[in-house]
Structure formats: C-alpha cells, structure tokens
Amino acid sequence: MANEKILVIDDDPDLVEVIRLTLKASGFQVFSAANSVEGLARVKEINPDLIILDVMMDYTTEGFQVSLKLRNPDPASEYAEYRGIPILMLTAIHNTTPLRFEPEGDYLPVDSFAEKPLEPGELVKKVEELLGN
C-alpha cells in the first residue's frame, strides 16, 4: 500500500464509517461525501486514487449521473483530468428491484460493481484489484 486516497460517495453514514474503518485498517486514506454535488467537489479537491460510489442517494440514479460526469469523453469536460480514476459502484438496487446493472462503456462507465452489504475482506480485495495492488 502506498497510502492511496479513496473517496466514498454514499449517503448512508453508517456504511461510510464501516468502509472508512475497513480501508483505513488496510492503510488507505479515506474521504467521504454524502451526495453527488459534494462528491464531485471532493474529486477536484483531493484527486482520489479510487472512488467508491453508491447508486441511489438523493435520487434513484444519482450515482449513475456522477459516473457519467466523471467519464465524459469531451476533452473540455471539467472532470477530464479525473476520467481515469477507477470507480467501484456499490449498490443494493439488485436486492430491491428486478433491475440488473453491469459496468458498460458509455451507459454505465464504472470499473466494477459490488452488492451491499459487502464483507470487509471482499471490499479490500476489490479495492486492491482496482488499484492494481
């Protein structure tokens, strides 16, 4: 570990705390944001090495909108310099609806999906894989 910076964008403070404690114990710096507006501002502020992103926050597809903004292919996008940050999307949506989502290029530009709740060891494993550790 090189003390990588992880940004958790999720509106559930209890889950954020569990993620923070788990990742901090593995040597990561952990930052958080409770919604898309705060999250996008934090991306610019801390330039994280990885983003853990919830799907449903203030509105149902808020996480999708964040990923689309961050991965916008337009070179003039205000987030162009952050386009390469890996995104791990956490969701319970598969447990609450019949909808199914997977990472998919233009439609859902994230690097990996994980179902909530995620075991601590599995979370660390996914984070390390996405960071190439």
C-alpha positions as CSV (number, residue, x, y, z in Angstrom):
1,M,0.0,0.0,0.0
2,A,1.2,3.5,-0.8
3,N,-1.4,5.2,1.3
4,E,-3.8,5.6,-1.7
5,K,-6.7,8.1,-1.4
6,I,-10.2,6.5,-1.5
7,L,-13.3,8.7,-1.9
8,V,-16.5,7.2,-0.7
9,I,-19.6,8.9,-2.1
10,D,-22.6,7.5,-0.2
11,D,-25.5,9.0,1.8
12,D,-25.5,6.2,4.4
13,P,-23.2,7.5,7.2
14,D,-23.1,4.1,8.9
15,L,-22.0,2.3,5.8
16,V,-19.4,5.1,5.1
17,E,-18.0,4.6,8.6
18,V,-17.7,0.8,8.1
19,I,-15.9,1.4,4.8
20,R,-13.7,4.0,6.3
21,L,-12.6,1.8,9.2
22,T,-12.1,-1.2,7.0
23,L,-10.0,0.6,4.4
24,K,-8.1,2.7,7.0
25,A,-7.0,-0.5,8.7
26,S,-5.6,-1.6,5.4
27,G,-3.5,1.5,5.0
28,F,-5.7,3.7,2.8
29,Q,-6.7,7.3,3.3
30,V,-10.4,7.6,3.2
31,F,-12.5,10.7,2.4
32,S,-16.3,10.9,2.1
33,A,-19.1,12.8,0.5
34,A,-22.9,12.3,1.1
35,N,-24.2,13.2,-2.4
36,S,-23.2,13.9,-6.0
37,V,-22.6,17.7,-5.6
38,E,-20.3,17.2,-2.6
39,G,-18.7,14.1,-4.2
40,L,-17.8,15.9,-7.4
41,A,-16.4,18.8,-5.4
42,R,-14.3,16.4,-3.3
43,V,-13.0,14.7,-6.5
44,K,-11.5,18.0,-7.5
45,E,-10.3,18.8,-4.0
46,I,-8.4,15.5,-3.2
47,N,-7.9,13.8,-6.6
48,P,-8.5,10.3,-5.3
49,D,-6.9,7.2,-6.5
50,L,-10.2,5.3,-6.4
51,I,-13.9,6.2,-5.9
52,I,-16.5,4.1,-4.2
53,L,-19.8,5.2,-5.4
54,D,-23.4,4.5,-4.3
55,V,-26.1,4.2,-6.9
56,M,-29.1,5.6,-5.0
57,M,-28.6,8.7,-2.9
58,D,-30.8,11.9,-3.0
59,Y,-32.4,10.4,-6.1
60,T,-32.5,6.9,-7.7
61,T,-29.9,7.3,-10.4
62,E,-27.6,9.8,-8.7
63,G,-24.5,7.5,-8.8
64,F,-25.1,6.9,-12.5
65,Q,-25.0,10.6,-13.1
66,V,-21.8,11.0,-11.2
67,S,-20.1,8.3,-13.2
68,L,-21.3,9.8,-16.5
69,K,-19.9,13.2,-15.5
70,L,-16.5,11.8,-14.4
71,R,-16.2,9.7,-17.6
72,N,-17.4,12.3,-20.0
73,P,-15.2,11.8,-23.1
74,D,-15.3,15.5,-24.0
75,P,-11.8,16.9,-23.5
76,A,-13.3,20.2,-22.4
77,S,-15.2,18.5,-19.6
78,E,-14.5,20.0,-16.2
79,Y,-13.7,16.4,-15.0
80,A,-11.5,15.4,-17.9
81,E,-8.4,15.1,-15.7
82,Y,-10.2,12.7,-13.4
83,R,-11.5,10.4,-16.1
84,G,-9.0,7.6,-15.3
85,I,-9.9,7.3,-11.7
86,P,-11.3,3.7,-11.1
87,I,-14.9,3.6,-9.9
88,L,-16.3,0.8,-7.7
89,M,-20.1,1.1,-7.6
90,L,-21.8,-0.2,-4.5
91,T,-25.5,-0.9,-4.7
92,A,-28.4,-2.7,-3.0
93,I,-30.5,-2.0,-6.1
94,H,-30.3,-5.6,-7.2
95,N,-31.8,-6.6,-3.8
96,T,-34.7,-4.1,-4.0
97,T,-35.7,-4.2,-7.7
98,P,-35.6,-6.6,-10.6
99,L,-33.3,-4.3,-12.5
100,R,-29.8,-5.5,-13.2
101,F,-26.8,-3.4,-14.0
102,E,-23.2,-4.1,-15.0
103,P,-20.3,-1.9,-16.0
104,E,-20.9,-0.9,-19.6
105,G,-18.9,1.6,-21.6
106,D,-21.0,4.6,-22.4
107,Y,-24.1,3.7,-20.5
108,L,-22.6,2.9,-17.1
109,P,-18.9,3.8,-17.1
110,V,-17.7,2.2,-13.9
111,D,-14.9,-0.3,-13.4
112,S,-16.6,-2.8,-11.0
113,F,-19.9,-3.4,-9.2
114,A,-20.4,-4.8,-5.7
115,E,-23.6,-5.7,-3.9
116,K,-24.3,-4.2,-0.4
117,P,-23.6,-5.4,2.1
118,L,-20.0,-6.2,1.2
119,E,-17.8,-8.2,3.6
120,P,-14.8,-6.2,4.7
121,G,-12.3,-8.7,3.2
122,E,-14.1,-8.6,-0.1
123,L,-14.1,-4.8,-0.1
124,V,-10.4,-4.6,0.5
125,K,-9.8,-7.2,-2.2
126,K,-11.8,-5.3,-4.8
127,V,-10.1,-2.0,-3.9
128,E,-6.7,-3.6,-4.2
129,E,-7.6,-5.2,-7.6
130,L,-8.9,-1.9,-9.0
131,L,-5.7,-0.1,-7.8
132,G,-3.5,-2.8,-9.3
133,N,-2.1,-3.8,-5.9
